[in-house]
Every structure is written in structure tokens, then in C-alpha cells.
Amino acid sequence: MRKQIFLMFAAAVLVLTIATGCSSDDSIKMTAGQKEALQALLRSDQDIDSKAIQGLELPEEVRDKFPAVKKAFEITCGEQKNYAFLSSPLGYRSAIDLFIVIDGEKNEMLGTRVLQHDETPLYGGDSLTKEWFLNRFKNKSANMYLNRVALEQSQPNDVIQITCATVSSQAVINGVNAAIGTYRELILGEEAQPVPLKVEGFVTEVK
């Protein structure tokens, strides 16, 4: 009888240890693919120490306002702090996984990478990962949301869309804007307008 009680107690301790040992930070750790994107955007040839990357908790109100943002990170390089966001807005066919890095000193975009998408190649899907498109987000201010334009940039926050890919282009802009909104509320302590998960005003295949 005592042996059975001891075994039950040991099992309970083991379960408790496993449960408490799984840190909440596990869900916001940076994957290998995200870390590779980070190094590319930081233009770092050296492997970034995992200790320099800290996962940030997203408060419920931030998650509600910016549902595309799944993860947030603070990256410390000496005295410089940068902030990275995994944002997954809904495009024409499904989610577009974006990795966005913001310079915490200049409050501007260091860059954006598309980690995964399933957009239609015929309608600009192949262009989402091209440097000429992604470079349109580089050095944009994080103090204001970006605006999609069709042909010509007239304001600093304008981003020219991919031809024949209005929904996909707007989805990427939504994803970046969600990261900007999260950055402003979580890091700068400012209030930012909500950014929808779906592209509003367009018919998409996402149910």
C-alpha cells in the first residue's frame, strides 16, 4: 500500500515538474527560419546569440487589435534594441507569414521577409518574395501606418502594390501595419488604430 502511495506521489511530482518546466516563453521562441530572416535583415554575418533574443508577451488587448501578429521579440545588440514581429495576415488564398524588424532607435523599418505564402503565382504571388517588392517597406517610419497605392508614391508612407495583386499586396501591408501598431502600443506606449486580419473591401477565398 505504501509503495502504491509513493508511486502515485512520484507520478504527481513528475507531472507537476513537466507542467511547470514548460515555460510560457516556449510559445514565443524564435524558430530557425525566423532567426535566419532576422540575421538577413540585420545584415549580420555572425550567428546572433539566443540570449540576445527575448520573446515578448502580447497583452490580450494588443492581440485583439492586431490579430495578425503572432509573436514579438526584443533583440539586444550592445546598447541597440531592435524589435521583430511574426505577422500572419490573411491574403487572397490563405495566411501570409511575414517577419518584420523595426529599428528601436530610429523607429523605422529595417525590413520585411515573407516566410511562407500560398498566393496565386499568376496574380503576383511569385513577386511577394522578391527584393524589389520587399525593399518598398525598408526604412519606412514606424510612426504611421503604410498606405497602398497603385502606380506612384506621393507620400512617405505609400507602398506601390504588385501589379494584378491588389489583395496580396494589401494583405502584406496589413501585416506590416499590424506589426507597427503592436510596436507603438507595446514598446512606445502609444495608442494605435486596430488593423484587420483580413483584407477589407475585397472578396477573398479565405473563409
N, C-alpha and C positions, 0 to 999 in steps of 0.2 A: 504493500500500500504506500509506504513511504517513498519507494522507488518511483511509483507512478506519479505521485505528487511532485517529486523532484523533477521528473521528466517534463511534466506539464509546466512547471515553473521555468525550467530551462528553455522550453519552446516559446513561452510567453516573452521571456527576456530577449530571445533571438529575434522574434518578430518585432519587438519594440526597438531593438537596435537597428534593424534594417530600415524600419519606418523613419526613425529619427536621423539615420545616417544619410538618407536621400535628401540632400539639401534642396530648397526651393530654387536655388541658383542653377540646378541641373537643367531646368527648362529654358534657361536663358544663356546657356553656354554657347560659345561661337563654334560652329562646325568648321571642318577643314576647308570646305568650299567658301564659306564666308570669310575665313581668315585669309585665304588666298586673294579674294576680292579686296579685302582691307589692305593687304600689302601692296597690291597693284595701285589702289587709289592713293595710298600714302607714298607711293613710289619708293618703297623700301626694299632693298636687295637682301637685307638681313631678316631672319625669322623674328617675328615680334614675340617677345616674352609673354606667355599666357598670364603672368602676374600683372602685366600692364593693362590687361583687358578685364573690365569689371562689368558684369551684367547688371542692368538697372531694372528695378521693379516698375511696372506700368500701373499706376493707380486706376481704379475702376472708372473714374470719370474721364481719364485720358483714353482708356480703351473704348469707352462708349463714343467719344467724339471722333476718334481716329481708328476705326476698326481694322483698317488695312495694316496697321503697324503691329507686328507680332513680337518683335524683340528690340531692345535698345541696349547700347553698350557705351561705356566711357573708356577711352583709350588714353593712357598717360604716357607721354614721351618726354622725359625730363620735366620741364615746367609747362609744356604744352599739353592741352587736353583737347582731344577730338571726340566726336560722338557719331556712332554708327547705328543704323536702323535697318531692320529687316521689315520690308513693307510688301504686302501681297494684295494689291488692288485687283478687282475683277475686270478682265478685259473682255474682248468680244466672245471668246470661247471658254476661258477659264481664268484662274488666277495667274498673275504675272509676278514672279518673285523678284523683288528688287533689293539691292544692297546699297545704301546711301550713306555717305560720310560727310559730316559738317565740321568745318574748322571752328573750334570753340573760341578762338581768339579773334578771328576776323568775322565770325558769324556769316560765313558763306559756304557754298557747296564745294567740297573738294572733288566730288564726282559721284557718279551713279553706275552701277553694273546690273545687268539683267542676269539673274542666276538660272531662271527657268521660265519657259512660257510655252503655250500651245496655240499661239495665234496663227491665223491663216497665212501661209507664205505668199499667196497671190496678192493679198491685201496688206502688204507691208510687214508681215511677221518676221521675215528674214532681216529686215532693217533695224529691228529693235536692239540687236546686239552690236550694231556697227558703231565704230568710234565717231563717225561724223554726226550720228544722231545723239549719242550719249554725251558728246562734248558740248552739246547745246545746254546742258544743265550745269556744266562746270563754271565755278566762280559766280554763280547766281547768289544773290543775297538771301539769307535765311530770315530776313525781317519782313518779307512779304511773300504771299503765295504766287506761284507761277501761273501764267495765262497762255493758253494755246492759241496760236494764230496760224492761218492757212499758208500765207505766202511770204510775208515780210515782217520783220521785227521792228516795232516802233517804240516800245517801252523796254526798260532794262529787265523786267520780269517776263517778257514774252518768250515763248518757245515755239519755233516753227514745227508744225506737225509733219509726220511722214506722209507723203502723197498717197492717197487712197487708203489711208489707215487712220481715219479720224478717231474711231473708238479706241483702238490700241494706243494711239498717241495720247489721248485724253486719260486713259487708264494709267499710263506711266506717270503723267503729270499729277494725277490724283494721288498716286502712291508717294511721289516725292513731296507733294504738298502735305500729305498726312505726316510724313517724317518731319517736315518743317514745323507743322502745328505741334507735334509732340515735343520737339526740341524747344520751342518757345515756351510751352507750358511747363515741361518737366525740368528744363535746365535754366531758362531765363526767368521763369516765374511770371510770364505774361499770359494774357488770355488770347486764345486764337479761335477762329471760327471752325466749326466741325467740317470734316472732309468726308464725303460719302465713299462707301466701299465700291459701289457700282458707278458706272458712267451714267449720269443722269441725262435724260432727254434723248437717249438713243435706244433702239431696240437691240438687245444682245441675246446670245444663245445661253447665257447664264440664267439658271432658274433660281 
